[in-house]
Structures are given as structure tokens and as C-alpha cells.
């Protein structure tokens, strides 16, 4: 597992609509590994292994993150913003932020407005950023409307092989599918593998839709994060009991192919990897949903990484779980046979 590249991914901003900087790093990192690279006008990047195979397995890990976007600059130089994706505005109060501009990063702070601490329903538009500018004119020399904003944090290694960072949702999923492709290649996988680092999942999921339309996969597996129930304040009755260090999470639900799940379970058993389960009564709220509705209907599965404190700047996971998911996917890809029938009626 290439921790150095994971660290580089985590250090790079990728707010929805502004993913290309990170996608370029993915392309550079995977040079000489994949047989082919597909890029599209949406911003997706798809690493391809064994492109001549009739079996096409699409792996999706979205590379965008939640964040803020500049909506206006006031006469006094203060900056107003709104949300990109499911941000939790309260968590931004009194924090440092990075503003990504065409000329590089501009530092700012979200002001600790005393009136907002008493407000029960803080919205992103309530937040104000101070970059030190004394006037609108000065601010406009450095930032512009439409520039993305993200929390100015970095990764931290914790005890028990755990790690905390901004944007594990879903930087870690993108990392996992790339590592799984590498490992499957080393193990001699023969099927076509299409590892798509998709854009826009946190806003519209358009990236996954168009990636699937282009690939026309036999099946697809989305790799995303899911809430754990192993810390205070989380209700395990909503989707299931999920904990760090207990392995990959398979989703059961209306959108999910039971046959793909069974194959994943078989691969996990072969490797001695523990499996956890979550339930989605309707949509999974991941790339799997969009992919499922493409072409003539794509059979999908969802493999998730247990994650604490989702949509915060301290998202926390177990690196053991990450390794297990990479191993599971690689084994699945190596074991998959062109004669496998995914018809639910058989």
C-alpha cells in the first residue's frame, strides 16, 4: 500500500468542480501501470487493465470532496461563501481555510462570529472568511467569485494503525481502487478492469454516470465510505452496526446485486477477511446509484470503508480496513470468470 501517494492525495484540494489538479496527479502516479488511460470532458480519469477482455469490471471511487465556494466579496474585503456538497457549517467556525485560485493557495480564516454560536441552524451562507484584505479591491487582486475553499488541515497518524484527515470521503475510495488495480495486475488478473476516479459525487454524481456510459461495464463496484456506529452519538439502528478494524462493509439493498455480494463474500472467505454489512432500503447515495441506471441497467455492488466523523476535517479510519478492502477487491478481480452468470433468475 503506497502511503506516500495517499498522503499526497490527502494534501491536495479537490472540491467538487475543481478536481483536475488531483486527477493529474493520479495520471502521473499510474504511468506505466495501467494499459490505457481514458479521460473525458467531465473530468473523470479511468485507468484500464486488459482492455481487450470481453468482461469489463468498473470500479468507482469519487475524487471530489465537500467544501465551500466564494459567492461574493464585500466592500470591506470580507468574503461570503456557500456550500459544495454536504458541508457542516458549524464545524468551520473559527478554523483556517485554503482558497484555491488560479495563482495558487490563498490563506484565510472563517471568523468566529459570536452571534452564530447562539444560532441553532447555521448555514454555509452565514460563514464569512477573512483573508486579511482591507477592501474589496484588494481582495479581488487575490481571490475571485467561484474559487473553491476547503479546510486547511492535514493528515495525522493515530494509535492502533488509524489515520485522521480531511476528505477521506472519498479520497480513500479513489486510492483503494487504484491500489486494487495494481495488486490485481500483480496477481495476473485477466478481466478488463476500469478503475474510475470519478468527479462530482458529492453534488450530482454526474461523473459516475458518464464513466459508466463510456465503459459499458459488465458489472460495477462503487467504493465509498460509510458511517461507523462505534462512537458516541451514532444510532446503529439506522443502517447497521459498523466499527473500525472489523473489515470491509458490504451493502444489502434494493440497488445491490446479491450475486456480486456472494462473489465478494467468497473472496473474503478465501482470504480470511471479516465482512461487515450495512443496509440501504432505497438508494445507496453513492456512485453505485448512477451507474446502476446507465446503459441497459448495470449490476452493482457497494464496498465501503468504515469511517468515523464523516464530513468533518477529522474523518478517521483504520488502515487495516483499507488494506483488507484492497486485498478483497484484488482477489475478486483475479477470481472473476467470464462465464459467471449475474442473472438474478438463475
Secondary structure, 3 states (H helix, E strand, C coil): CCHHHHHHHHCCCCECCCCHHHHHHHHHHCCCCCCEEEECCCCCEEEEECCCCCCEEEEEEECCECEEEEEEECCCCCEEEEEECCCCHHHHCCCEEEEEECCEEEEEEECCCHHHHHCCCCCHHHCEEECCCCCHHHHHCCCCCCCEEEECCCCEEECCCEEEECCHHHHHHHHHHHHHHHHHHHCCCCCEEEEEEECCCCCCCHHHHHHHHHHCCCEEEEEEEEECCCCCCCCCCCCCCCCCCCCEEEEEECCCCHHHHHHHHHHHHHHCCCEEEEEECCCCCCHHHHHHCCCCCCEEEEEEEEEECCCCCCEEEEHHHHHHHHHHHHHHHHHCCCCCCCCCCC
